Amino acid sequence: MILKETEIRNNSIVLTLQEEGKSEKLTLSVDDFYEFHLVSGMEIDAGKMKEIRAAAEKTAVFAKCLHKLAARDRSTEEMRIWLRDSVKASSSLREEILARLEKLGYLDDERYCREQTAAMKNALKGERLIEETLLKKGISQEMIRRCLWGYDDEEENARRFAAKILRSRSRSSLRKAKDDIITRLYQRGFSMECARSAAESADYGSLAEDQTENAGTALQKARRRYGRKYSGYELRSRLYRYGLQQGFAADAVNAAIDEMEKEYEED
C-alpha cells in the first residue's frame, strides 16, 4: 500500500492510500500520524496497515463521540451503551475511548449529576424521581445523594407545583383538586407525605368561592347526556350522584341542580 498524499483537516490527518489502482482514505489523529512516522510516497506493509486501520477506527469512533456529546451532555454509562449498541464498538475499544473522553473532560459523571439535579430541581421535580432518573443513567446512588444533599427546597417546590396545578383546575371541585395535587406530586417524585402536606396547605380560596358555579358547569354537560334517557326525579338522582362522584359537596350539587331546573322551567 502506497501513501499517495496527506491532508490536514479539522485537527486530524486524512491519508490517501493506493494499491493496484484502488484508493482508500483513512483519518488519523495528529499524534497517531507522527507516531507512525508517515510521509507521502512511502510504502506501507500489511502489518503496519493493520495498525493504521485500528488507529483510524479509534479516531472515527472518538469523533462520533464528540459529535454525540456536542448535542447534550451524557453520563459515562449512556455513552458506553451507545458505543455498544449503535456504534458496535468492541468492549476494549469502548473502554479505551471512554477513558480518553474522561481524561479530556468530555465525560464527567459528577458534573453531569450536579447539572442534571439542578435542572430537575428547577423543573420542580421531586427527589425520588430525580434519583430514579439518574440511576437509570448509570449514576451511583451515593453520588446522587451527595448532589441532592445541598438542596432543602423539596417542600417549597411541592407547594409551588401544587399552586401550578390549582391554576389549571379552576372549574374543578375542591376534593378533586386536592386529590389531583397529591397524585401529580407523587408522580413527579415527591414523597406521599410531602404531597399531602402541599395539598393541605394550598390556597383554595378562589376555587372554594366558585363551587356551586363549577358544579353547575359539570352538571350541564352531564344533563346533556342523561337528559336523552331520563327526566324528573330519575334525572335529578343521576345528576346528584354524578356531582358527588366529581367531588362536589352535596349542598353545592343540590344548589346547582335547583338553579338548572329553574332555568329549564323558565325556558
C-alpha positions in Angstrom: 0.0 0.0 0.0 1.4 3.4 -1.1 0.6 6.6 0.9 -0.1 9.0 -2.0 -0.9 12.1 -0.1 -1.8 13.6 3.3 -4.2 16.5 4.1 -4.7 18.3 7.4 -8.4 18.6 8.2 -10.2 19.5 11.5 -7.2 18.8 13.7 -6.7 15.4 12.1 -4.8 14.0 9.1 -6.5 12.4 6.1 -4.5 9.8 4.3 -5.0 8.8 0.7 -3.6 5.3 0.1 -3.4 3.4 -3.1 -2.8 -0.1 -4.2 -3.2 -1.7 -7.6 -5.3 1.2 -8.9 -7.6 1.3 -5.9 -7.6 4.2 -3.5 -8.6 4.3 0.2 -8.9 7.3 2.6 -8.3 7.0 6.3 -8.3 9.6 9.0 -5.8 9.6 11.9 -5.2 11.9 14.8 -2.2 14.1 14.6 -0.5 12.2 17.4 -1.1 8.8 15.6 0.1 10.3 12.3 3.5 11.3 13.8 3.8 8.1 15.9 3.6 6.1 12.7 6.3 8.3 11.0 4.2 8.6 7.9 5.3 10.6 4.8 3.8 10.9 1.4 5.1 8.4 -1.1 6.1 5.8 1.4 5.2 2.1 1.0 3.4 0.6 4.0 3.5 -3.2 4.7 0.5 -5.3 5.7 1.4 -5.3 9.4 1.7 -1.6 9.7 -1.5 -1.1 7.7 -3.4 -3.2 10.2 -2.1 -0.9 13.0 -3.0 2.2 11.0 -6.6 0.9 10.3 -7.1 0.2 14.0 -5.9 3.7 14.9 -8.2 5.2 12.2 -11.1 3.3 13.7 -10.4 4.8 17.1 -10.2 8.3 15.6 -13.5 7.8 13.8 -15.3 6.5 16.9 -13.8 9.3 19.0 -15.1 11.8 16.5 -18.6 10.3 16.7 -18.5 10.6 20.5 -17.6 14.2 20.3 -20.5 14.9 17.9 -22.8 13.0 20.2 -21.7 14.9 23.3 -21.9 18.2 21.4 -25.7 17.8 21.2 -26.0 17.4 25.0 -24.1 16.1 28.0 -24.3 12.4 28.8 -23.3 10.1 31.5 -20.5 7.6 31.0 -22.9 4.7 31.1 -25.1 6.3 28.5 -22.1 6.6 26.2 -21.0 3.1 26.9 -24.4 1.7 25.9 -24.5 3.9 22.8 -21.0 2.7 21.7 -22.1 -0.9 22.2 -25.5 -0.8 20.6 -25.2 2.0 17.9 -21.5 2.2 17.0 -20.9 -1.6 17.6 -17.5 -0.8 19.1 -15.7 -3.7 20.8 -15.5 -3.9 24.6 -11.8 -2.9 24.7 -12.3 0.0 22.2 -15.3 1.2 24.2 -13.4 1.4 27.4 -10.3 2.9 25.8 -12.5 5.7 24.2 -14.4 6.3 27.4 -11.2 6.6 29.4 -9.9 9.2 26.9 -13.1 11.2 27.0 -13.0 11.2 30.8 -9.3 12.3 30.8 -10.0 15.2 28.4 -13.1 16.3 30.5 -15.7 15.4 27.9 -17.2 12.9 30.2 -17.6 13.7 33.9 -20.4 11.9 35.9 -20.0 14.2 38.9 -20.6 17.3 36.8 -23.4 15.5 34.9 -25.1 14.5 38.1 -24.8 18.0 39.6 -26.1 19.8 36.5 -29.0 17.3 35.9 -30.0 17.5 39.6 -30.1 21.4 39.3 -32.1 21.2 36.1 -34.7 18.8 37.5 -35.0 20.8 40.7 -35.7 23.9 38.6 -38.3 22.0 36.8 -40.0 21.3 40.2 -39.4 17.5 40.2 -39.2 15.6 43.4 -36.1 13.9 44.8 -37.5 10.4 44.3 -37.9 11.0 40.5 -34.5 12.7 40.3 -32.9 9.7 41.9 -34.7 7.2 39.7 -33.8 9.2 36.6 -30.1 9.4 37.4 -29.9 5.8 38.5 -31.1 4.8 35.0 -28.3 6.9 33.6 -25.8 4.8 35.5 -25.0 7.4 38.2 -24.3 5.8 41.6 -26.8 6.3 44.4 -24.0 7.7 46.6 -23.2 10.4 44.0 -26.9 11.3 43.5 -27.4 11.7 47.2 -24.3 13.8 47.5 -25.6 16.2 44.8 -29.1 16.3 46.4 -27.6 17.0 49.9 -27.2 20.7 49.3 -30.9 21.2 48.5 -33.5 21.9 51.1 -36.3 23.1 48.8 -38.4 19.9 48.5 -41.4 21.2 50.4 -41.3 24.6 48.8 -41.1 23.1 45.3 -44.0 20.8 46.1 -46.1 23.9 47.2 -45.1 25.7 44.0 -46.1 22.9 41.8 -49.4 22.5 43.8 -50.2 26.1 43.0 -49.4 25.5 39.3 -51.9 22.5 39.3 -54.5 24.6 41.0 -54.3 27.3 38.3 -55.4 24.6 35.7 -58.2 23.3 38.0 -60.3 26.5 38.1 -63.5 24.5 37.3 -62.8 21.5 39.5 -64.3 20.5 42.8 -62.2 21.1 45.9 -61.9 17.4 46.6 -60.9 16.5 43.1 -58.4 19.4 43.0 -56.8 18.2 46.3 -56.7 14.6 45.0 -55.1 15.7 41.7 -52.4 17.7 43.6 -51.5 14.6 45.7 -51.5 12.3 42.7 -49.5 14.6 40.4 -46.9 15.5 43.1 -46.4 11.8 43.9 -46.0 11.0 40.2 -43.5 13.9 39.9 -41.3 12.2 42.5 -42.3 13.9 45.8 -43.0 11.7 48.8 -46.6 10.9 49.7 -46.1 12.8 53.0 -44.8 15.9 51.1 -47.6 15.7 48.5 -50.3 15.5 51.2 -48.7 18.4 53.1 -48.6 20.6 50.0 -52.2 19.7 49.1 -53.4 20.6 52.6 -51.6 23.9 52.6 -52.6 25.0 49.1 -54.7 28.1 48.8 -58.2 27.0 47.6 -59.8 30.4 48.2 -60.9 31.3 44.7 -61.8 27.7 43.9 -64.0 27.5 47.1 -66.0 30.6 46.1 -66.9 29.0 42.7 -68.0 25.5 43.8 -71.7 26.0 43.0 -70.8 27.5 39.7 -68.3 24.8 38.9 -70.8 22.1 39.9 -73.3 23.7 37.6 -70.8 23.7 34.7 -70.1 20.0 35.2 -73.7 19.1 35.6 -74.8 20.9 32.5 -72.5 18.5 30.5 -73.9 15.6 32.4 -77.5 16.8 31.8 -77.0 16.8 28.0 -76.0 13.1 28.3 -78.5 11.9 30.8 -81.4 14.1 29.5 -81.7 11.9 26.5 -82.9 9.0 28.6 -84.1 10.3 31.9 -86.4 13.0 33.3 -87.9 14.2 36.5 -86.7 12.5 39.8 -84.6 9.9 37.9 -82.7 12.6 36.1 -82.1 14.6 39.3 -80.9 11.5 41.1 -78.4 10.7 38.4 -77.1 14.3 38.3 -76.8 14.3 42.0 -74.7 11.1 42.1 -72.6 12.4 39.2 -71.9 15.6 41.1 -70.8 13.7 44.2 -68.6 11.5 42.1 -66.9 14.6 40.7 -66.0 15.6 44.3 -68.5 18.4 44.8 -70.2 18.8 48.2 -73.9 17.8 48.5 -75.1 21.4 49.1 -73.2 22.7 46.0 -74.7 19.9 43.9 -78.2 20.5 45.1 -77.9 24.2 44.6 -76.6 23.7 41.1 -79.4 21.3 40.2 -82.0 23.7 41.7 -80.6 26.5 39.6 -80.6 24.3 36.5 -84.2 23.2 37.0 -85.3 26.8 37.4 -83.6 27.7 34.1 -85.3 24.9 32.3 -88.7 25.7 33.8 -88.3 29.3 32.6 -87.4 28.1 29.1 
